[in-house]
Amino acid sequence: MMEPNTVLDKNSQQDPGRPKYRVVQWATGTIGARALRGVIGHPELELVGLFVHSADKAGRDAGELCGLPPTGVLATDDIEQILDLDADCVLYMPLLFDGDTVVRLLTAGANVVTTCGAFHHPGSMDPALRHQVQHACGLGRSSVHSTGSSPGFISEAVPLVLSSIQRRLDRLAIDEYADLSQRDSPSMLFDIMGFGSAPTEFDPARAEYLAASFGPSLRLLGDALGQPVDSLTAHGEVATARETFTIAAGTIERGTVAAQRTTITAMVGDRPLLSFRATWYCGKDIDPTWDLHDTGWHISVEGDAPLEVTLHFPIPLDRMAEISPAYTANRAVNAIPAVCAAEPGIRTTLDLPHIITRLS
């Protein structure tokens, strides 16, 4: 096994003779399968293992499970086989996060990069889990890092770059927009998210869920800017359809929920300094004051160098499900060398160098 925590010199990523990082992909869901493709094609990474949760995938070639030619690496549902590989890094992307599994991987000496959001801000973590993970990192001389597109790229990496040209920051607001009209997932949209239902009071559990997901990123930004966050607020609201319309998943009746948005605000004292707002909608024929944007992100920076930045996804909506996993998976794949080179412990965006991709 390579020394996973030896700090890279500035030319090491360009050294063609340097050994590749030995990587295990954990899970092959939508994001995991896209990450698996990224590992297989990455010039600095070598796929040495693949963990799957379903017995019907075990024994199948990794290439087959992500739409690529055979690799010679066969999937397994046995964690002991993964631990025996002595990998440099595990890309941990399960449907449900399991802290005990991460502790086992770290104790065994494998660095972990995950799209699960448990490690964005150590101070926000459950203290018992944080202690277990830090102890495991010490035993294994390993590191763990959470990243992805959102949270991650848009809630940490981009705001840090934009704030780097400020000397006074009055407010930084991140907006995320998702047009779900072509998402053919009736159960998710109607049963879970509540689209097409009568407009009742917004489920506070949904706001709390997003606060748990994005609050750590906002706290991390506050720490980085020397403005520690004192408290977080979260609230949600819905908008109804002005006329009946049809989407890929079914019909949205007039007067039922057609859009919803949740806002998480980070307070410094009594001042709202940072915020993240997620707006998901099935159609645009709603209250015009909502000012809906196409799928993507918008960041507004109020300060002595004000900015308005829009990042639009130039993808047809009927191809969004096919292409959008790359936004989350690729950043995790690209982070592997930096995480392997980091000092042992829970490593945040502030601890790592800028994530720079190495193209094939």
C-alpha positions as CSV (number, residue, x, y, z in Angstrom):
1,M,0.0,0.0,0.0
2,M,1.2,3.5,-0.8
3,E,1.8,5.9,2.0
4,P,-1.6,7.6,1.9
5,N,-0.8,10.7,4.0
6,T,2.6,11.7,2.6
7,V,2.2,15.3,1.4
8,L,2.5,15.6,-2.3
9,D,5.0,18.1,-3.7
10,K,3.9,20.6,-6.2
11,N,5.0,18.4,-9.2
12,S,3.9,15.0,-8.0
13,Q,0.6,15.1,-9.8
14,Q,2.5,15.6,-13.1
15,D,5.0,12.8,-12.5
16,P,4.1,10.0,-15.0
17,G,6.2,7.5,-13.0
18,R,4.3,7.9,-9.8
19,P,2.3,4.9,-8.6
20,K,-1.4,5.2,-9.1
21,Y,-3.8,5.4,-6.1
22,R,-5.5,2.1,-5.5
23,V,-9.2,2.8,-5.3
24,V,-12.3,0.9,-4.2
25,Q,-15.7,2.0,-5.4
26,W,-18.4,1.5,-2.8
27,A,-21.9,1.0,-4.3
28,T,-23.1,1.4,-7.9
29,G,-26.3,3.4,-7.6
30,T,-26.8,6.4,-9.8
31,I,-23.9,8.4,-8.4
32,G,-21.7,5.4,-7.7
33,A,-21.9,4.0,-11.2
34,R,-20.9,7.4,-12.6
35,A,-18.0,7.6,-10.1
36,L,-16.9,4.1,-11.1
37,R,-16.6,5.3,-14.7
38,G,-14.6,8.2,-13.5
39,V,-12.1,6.0,-11.5
40,I,-11.7,3.6,-14.4
41,G,-10.7,6.4,-16.8
42,H,-8.6,8.5,-14.4
43,P,-4.9,8.6,-15.2
44,E,-3.8,8.7,-11.5
45,L,-6.2,6.0,-10.2
46,E,-6.4,2.2,-10.4
47,L,-9.6,0.5,-9.6
48,V,-8.8,-2.5,-7.3
49,G,-12.2,-3.3,-5.8
50,L,-15.9,-2.8,-6.0
51,F,-18.4,-3.3,-3.2
52,V,-22.1,-3.8,-4.0
53,H,-25.1,-4.3,-1.7
54,S,-27.2,-6.7,-3.9
55,A,-26.3,-10.3,-4.3
56,D,-27.3,-10.2,-8.0
57,K,-24.4,-7.7,-8.7
58,A,-21.8,-9.7,-6.8
59,G,-19.3,-11.5,-9.1
60,R,-20.0,-9.2,-12.0
61,D,-17.3,-7.2,-13.7
62,A,-17.1,-3.5,-12.7
63,G,-17.2,-2.4,-16.3
64,E,-20.4,-4.2,-16.9
65,L,-22.0,-2.4,-13.9
66,C,-21.2,1.0,-15.3
67,G,-21.5,0.5,-19.0
68,L,-17.8,0.1,-19.9
69,P,-15.7,-2.8,-21.2
70,P,-14.6,-5.5,-18.8
71,T,-11.9,-4.4,-16.2
72,G,-11.1,-7.7,-14.6
73,V,-12.3,-6.3,-11.2
74,L,-15.3,-8.3,-9.9
75,A,-17.8,-6.8,-7.5
76,T,-18.2,-8.3,-4.0
77,D,-20.7,-7.9,-1.2
78,D,-18.2,-9.0,1.4
79,I,-16.6,-6.2,3.3
80,E,-13.7,-8.4,4.5
81,Q,-12.6,-8.8,0.8
82,I,-12.6,-5.0,0.5
83,L,-10.5,-4.6,3.7
84,D,-8.0,-7.2,2.4
85,L,-7.3,-5.2,-0.7
86,D,-5.2,-2.6,1.3
87,A,-6.6,0.2,-0.9
88,D,-5.5,3.8,-0.7
89,C,-9.0,5.2,-0.9
90,V,-12.6,4.0,-0.8
91,L,-15.2,6.1,-2.7
92,Y,-18.0,5.6,-0.3
93,M,-21.4,6.2,-1.9
94,P,-24.1,4.1,-0.3
95,L,-27.8,4.9,-0.3
96,L,-27.7,5.1,3.5
97,F,-24.7,6.3,5.5
98,D,-23.3,3.8,8.0
99,G,-20.8,5.2,10.5
100,D,-19.6,1.8,11.7
101,T,-18.6,0.9,8.1
102,V,-16.7,4.1,7.7
103,V,-14.9,3.6,11.0
104,R,-13.8,0.1,9.9
105,L,-12.5,1.4,6.6
106,L,-10.5,4.2,8.2
107,T,-9.1,1.9,10.9
108,A,-7.9,-0.4,8.2
109,G,-5.9,2.4,6.7
110,A,-8.1,3.3,3.7
111,N,-8.8,7.0,3.1
112,V,-12.5,7.7,2.5
113,V,-14.1,10.2,0.1
114,T,-17.8,10.2,0.3
115,T,-20.8,12.0,-1.1
116,C,-22.6,11.4,2.2
117,G,-22.7,14.7,4.0
118,A,-21.5,13.7,7.4
119,F,-18.1,15.3,7.4
120,H,-18.5,18.8,5.9
121,H,-18.1,20.5,9.3
122,P,-16.6,18.5,12.2
123,G,-18.0,20.9,14.8
124,S,-21.6,20.2,13.6
125,M,-21.2,16.4,13.8
126,D,-22.6,14.2,16.5
127,P,-19.8,14.2,19.1
128,A,-19.9,10.4,19.5
129,L,-19.5,9.8,15.8
130,R,-16.8,12.5,15.5
131,H,-14.8,10.9,18.3
132,Q,-15.1,7.4,16.8
133,V,-14.0,8.7,13.3
134,Q,-11.1,10.7,14.6
135,H,-9.9,7.8,16.6
136,A,-10.2,5.5,13.6
137,C,-8.2,8.0,11.5
138,G,-5.5,8.0,14.1
139,L,-5.3,4.3,14.1
140,G,-5.2,3.9,10.4
141,R,-3.3,7.1,9.5
142,S,-6.2,7.8,7.2
143,S,-8.4,10.8,6.2
144,V,-12.1,11.2,5.4
145,H,-13.7,14.0,3.3
146,S,-17.3,14.7,2.3
147,T,-17.9,16.4,-1.1
148,G,-20.2,16.5,-4.1
149,S,-22.0,19.1,-6.1
150,S,-24.6,20.3,-3.6
151,P,-23.5,20.4,-0.8
152,G,-19.9,20.7,-1.6
153,F,-19.0,22.5,-4.9
154,I,-21.8,25.1,-4.8
155,S,-22.0,25.6,-1.1
156,E,-18.3,25.7,-0.3
157,A,-15.8,25.7,-3.2
158,V,-17.6,28.4,-5.3
159,P,-18.5,30.8,-2.4
160,L,-14.9,30.6,-1.2
161,V,-13.6,31.7,-4.6
162,L,-16.2,34.5,-4.9
163,S,-15.5,35.8,-1.4
164,S,-11.7,35.9,-2.1
165,I,-12.2,39.3,-3.8
166,Q,-14.2,40.8,-1.0
167,R,-12.9,42.9,1.9
168,R,-16.5,43.6,3.2
169,L,-19.2,40.9,2.9
170,D,-22.7,42.0,3.7
171,R,-24.5,38.9,2.4
172,L,-23.8,35.8,0.3
173,A,-26.9,34.0,-0.9
174,I,-26.9,30.7,-2.8
175,D,-30.0,29.7,-4.8
176,E,-30.5,26.2,-6.3
177,Y,-33.2,25.6,-8.9
178,A,-34.5,22.3,-10.2
179,D,-37.1,21.9,-12.9
180,L,-38.7,18.5,-12.2
181,S,-41.3,18.5,-15.0
182,Q,-39.5,15.8,-17.0
183,R,-38.6,13.6,-14.0
184,D,-40.6,10.5,-14.5
185,S,-40.8,9.5,-10.9
186,P,-44.4,9.7,-9.6
187,S,-43.6,8.1,-6.3
188,M,-40.8,10.6,-5.5
189,L,-42.6,13.7,-6.7
190,F,-46.2,13.0,-5.5
191,D,-45.8,10.6,-2.6
192,I,-42.5,11.8,-1.0
193,M,-42.2,15.4,-2.0
194,G,-45.9,16.3,-2.0
195,F,-46.3,17.8,-5.4
196,G,-49.9,17.7,-6.7
197,S,-51.3,17.8,-3.1
198,A,-53.4,20.4,-1.4
199,P,-51.4,23.4,-0.2
200,T,-51.1,22.7,3.6
201,E,-48.5,24.0,6.0
202,F,-45.0,23.1,4.8
203,D,-43.7,20.0,6.5
204,P,-41.1,21.3,9.0
205,A,-39.2,18.0,8.8
206,R,-38.3,18.8,5.2
207,A,-36.8,22.1,6.2
208,E,-34.9,20.5,9.1
209,Y,-33.6,17.8,6.6
210,L,-32.1,20.5,4.3
211,A,-30.8,22.4,7.3
212,A,-28.9,19.3,8.4
213,S,-27.6,18.9,4.8
214,F,-26.5,22.5,4.1
215,G,-26.1,24.0,7.5
216,P,-22.6,22.5,8.0
217,S,-21.4,24.1,4.7
218,L,-22.7,27.5,5.8
219,R,-21.0,27.1,9.2
220,L,-17.8,26.1,7.4
221,L,-18.0,29.3,5.2
222,G,-18.5,31.4,8.3
223,D,-15.4,29.8,10.0
224,A,-13.4,30.5,6.8
225,L,-14.4,34.1,6.7
226,G,-13.7,34.8,10.4
227,Q,-17.5,35.2,11.0
228,P,-18.5,32.1,13.0
229,V,-22.2,31.2,12.6
230,D,-24.2,31.7,15.8
231,S,-27.4,30.0,14.7
232,L,-29.3,28.6,11.7
233,T,-32.9,29.2,10.7
234,A,-34.9,27.0,8.3
235,H,-38.3,27.5,6.8
236,G,-40.2,26.3,3.7
237,E,-43.1,27.5,1.5
238,V,-45.1,26.2,-1.4
239,A,-46.7,27.7,-4.5
240,T,-49.7,26.3,-6.3
241,A,-50.5,25.8,-10.0
242,R,-52.6,28.5,-11.6
243,E,-53.9,26.0,-14.2
244,T,-53.9,22.2,-14.5
245,F,-50.9,20.9,-16.4
246,T,-49.2,17.6,-17.2
247,I,-45.6,16.6,-16.4
248,A,-43.7,13.4,-17.1
249,A,-44.8,11.9,-13.8
250,G,-48.5,12.8,-14.1
251,T,-50.9,15.7,-13.7
252,I,-50.6,18.7,-11.4
253,E,-54.2,20.0,-10.8
254,R,-55.0,23.7,-10.5
255,G,-54.7,24.9,-7.0
256,T,-52.3,22.0,-5.9
257,V,-48.6,22.3,-5.0
258,A,-46.5,23.0,-8.1
259,A,-43.4,24.4,-6.5
260,Q,-41.7,24.4,-3.1
261,R,-38.7,26.2,-1.7
262,T,-36.7,25.9,1.5
263,T,-34.3,28.5,2.9
264,I,-31.5,27.9,5.4
265,T,-30.0,31.1,6.8
266,A,-26.8,31.4,8.8
267,M,-27.0,34.1,11.4
268,V,-24.0,36.0,12.8
269,G,-25.3,37.7,15.8
270,D,-28.7,39.1,14.6
271,R,-27.4,39.5,11.0
272,P,-28.2,37.1,8.2
273,L,-24.9,36.7,6.5
274,L,-25.1,33.4,4.5
275,S,-28.0,31.5,3.0
276,F,-28.9,28.5,0.9
277,R,-32.3,28.3,-0.8
278,A,-33.5,25.3,-2.7
279,T,-36.4,25.8,-5.2
280,W,-37.9,22.8,-6.8
281,Y,-40.8,23.1,-9.2
282,C,-42.8,21.1,-11.7
283,G,-44.0,24.1,-13.7
284,K,-43.6,27.8,-14.0
285,D,-47.3,28.8,-14.1
286,I,-47.3,29.8,-10.4
287,D,-47.0,33.0,-8.4
288,P,-44.7,35.2,-10.6
289,T,-43.0,36.7,-7.5
290,W,-41.1,33.4,-7.1
291,D,-38.8,34.4,-10.1
292,L,-38.0,30.9,-11.2
293,H,-34.7,30.2,-13.0
294,D,-33.8,27.2,-15.2
295,T,-32.1,24.3,-13.5
296,G,-28.8,25.4,-12.0
297,W,-27.5,27.8,-9.4
298,H,-27.4,31.5,-8.7
299,I,-25.1,33.2,-6.2
300,S,-25.6,36.7,-5.1
301,V,-22.7,38.4,-3.3
302,E,-23.3,41.8,-1.5
303,G,-20.1,43.5,-0.4
304,D,-17.5,46.0,-1.6
305,A,-17.0,43.8,-4.7
306,P,-20.7,42.8,-5.5
307,L,-21.3,39.9,-7.8
308,E,-24.3,38.1,-9.4
309,V,-23.2,34.7,-10.8
310,T,-25.5,32.2,-12.6
311,L,-24.4,28.6,-13.4
312,H,-26.9,27.1,-15.8
313,F,-27.1,23.4,-16.6
314,P,-27.2,23.4,-20.5
315,I,-28.9,20.0,-20.6
316,P,-32.3,19.2,-22.1
317,L,-34.6,18.3,-19.2
318,D,-35.3,14.8,-20.7
319,R,-31.5,14.1,-20.4
320,M,-31.0,15.5,-16.9
321,A,-31.2,12.2,-15.1
322,E,-28.6,10.8,-17.5
323,I,-26.0,13.6,-17.2
324,S,-26.5,15.3,-13.9
325,P,-24.9,12.5,-11.7
326,A,-21.5,13.7,-13.1
327,Y,-21.9,16.9,-11.2
328,T,-21.8,15.1,-7.9
329,A,-19.6,12.1,-8.7
330,N,-16.8,13.8,-10.6
331,R,-15.8,16.1,-7.8
332,A,-15.5,13.2,-5.4
333,V,-13.3,11.3,-7.9
334,N,-11.1,14.3,-8.5
335,A,-10.7,14.8,-4.7
336,I,-9.0,11.4,-4.2
337,P,-5.3,12.5,-4.6
338,A,-5.7,15.4,-2.3
339,V,-7.5,13.4,0.4
340,C,-4.9,10.6,0.2
341,A,-2.1,13.2,0.7
342,A,-3.8,14.9,3.6
343,E,-2.9,14.6,7.3
344,P,-5.0,12.0,9.1
345,G,-8.4,13.1,10.3
346,I,-11.7,14.6,9.2
347,R,-10.7,16.9,6.3
348,T,-12.9,19.7,5.1
349,T,-12.8,21.9,2.0
350,L,-10.7,24.4,4.1
351,D,-8.1,21.7,4.9
352,L,-7.5,20.6,1.3
353,P,-5.9,22.4,-1.6
354,H,-8.1,23.4,-4.5
355,I,-9.4,20.3,-6.2
356,I,-7.9,20.2,-9.7
357,T,-9.0,17.6,-12.2
358,R,-6.5,15.5,-14.2
359,L,-8.1,14.6,-17.5
360,S,-7.5,11.3,-19.3
